[in-house]
């Protein structure tokens, strides 16, 4: 087992676990979930390259600070519960 603290200088940042860079600022589109359609299969969690999908109260959610809007979660969702929508800046 690798001690993460010991190797912090060379480990690439990934989502909510090892994050340094706020990758959500790169996004032009964002995933929106329809929790009624979600089958809780975990495909979005498994395939998310930034690790920004997490489980909260037995529902899959997205941490938009680290989601870069790649759309892989929507493409892999067999239930069609994730739709990519245009990012609106505030």
Secondary structure, 3 states (H helix, E strand, C coil): CCCCCCCCCCCCCECCCECCCCHHHHCCEEEEECCCCCCCCCHHHHHCCCCCEEEECCEEEECCCCCCCCCHHHHHCCCCCEEEEECCCC
